[in-house]
């Protein structure tokens, strides 16, 4: 068995997510996507307009032309909140990448196709 070190910050973060999930499951009788009150909010309004445009282009989000930064950030935020995420798979992949000291950029230089 190989034991790898997880820093205290990430260890506590993972544990708090697990505890919240347990409380949430026991409180409402099961997991329900309608009760995501504890989901952290990402402030996409802090991003530059060019970054918001690249996000919009990457995900092929349809908008009317000429949106200002606030409107674009709102549209991108709405899309971002609705992206389905497999938490277990994402955390597992994140921990693996941290422990192996790799990043997606390392994968590209190694000739490995990046995970989407």
N, C-alpha and C positions, 0 to 999 in steps of 0.2 A: 504494500500500500504506500503510495506516494502522498505525502502531506505537503500542501503548498500554503504559504502564508497569505492571509488576507489582512489588509490594513484595518485598523479599528474603525475608521470612518465607514468604509464599505461594509464591514461586518455588521455594524450597528444599523446602517441603512437597510441592509437586506433583512435583518431581524425585525426592524420596525415595519417593513412592508408585510412580512409574514404575520406579525401580530395584528396589524390593521385588517388584513384579509380574514384572519380567524375571527376577530371581533365582528366584522361586517357579516360574515357567513352565519355566525351564531345569532346576531341581532335580527336579521331579516329572513331567516329560515333558508338561506341559500344565496348564491351569488346572483346579483341582478345588475345588468348594465345601466339601469335607470337610476341607481343610487351611487354614482361615482363622485360623491361630495368630497372625498379625500384625495382626489386626483390633483397633483400639483399643477398649477397654472404656469405656462411658459409665456413670457412676455415677448411676443414677436414684434411688438411696436418698437423695441430697442434696435432692431436690425435696420441696416441701410436699405434704401429703396432697391438698389441693384440686387441685393441678396434676396429680397422678397420676390422680385421679378424672376430670378433664377429658379427659386422654389416653384413659382407658378408655372414656369415653362417646363421644369422637370416633371411635375405631376400633371401637366396638361390641363390646368384649371381654366375653365372658360369664364372670362369676365368681359365686361364692356370696356372699350378702349378709354384711355385717359383717366384712370383712377388715380387719386392722390395717395400719399403714403398711408394715411389713416384707413382709407377704404381698402387698399391693398393688404395692409396688415390684418384687418378684420376678416377679409376673405381667406387669407392664408391661415389665420388662427382657427377659423371655423373648419377648414379642411384638416388641419393638423390634429384638432381635437377628435375628429371622426375617423382617423386612421386606426384600423384594428391592430392590436399588438399582442403577440403571444409573450406574456411577461416571463414565463419560465424559460422559454427558449432564448429570449433577449438577454436576461440576466446570466444565463449559463454561458452564452457566447461572450458577453462582456467580461465575465470573470476569467474565462479561458484566455481571452486576448490580453487582459491585464497580467495574468500570471505568466503567460508565455512571452511577455514584453513585445507583442506584435501589434500592428495596427493595420487597417485596411490598406494603407499606403505601402506597407511592407509586402502585403500579398501581391499587389500589382507588380512590384519590382521582382518578385519571385516567380512571376509567370503564372500565378494561380488566379483563377477567375474570382473576383470579389463577390461576397455574399450580398444579395439585394434584399 
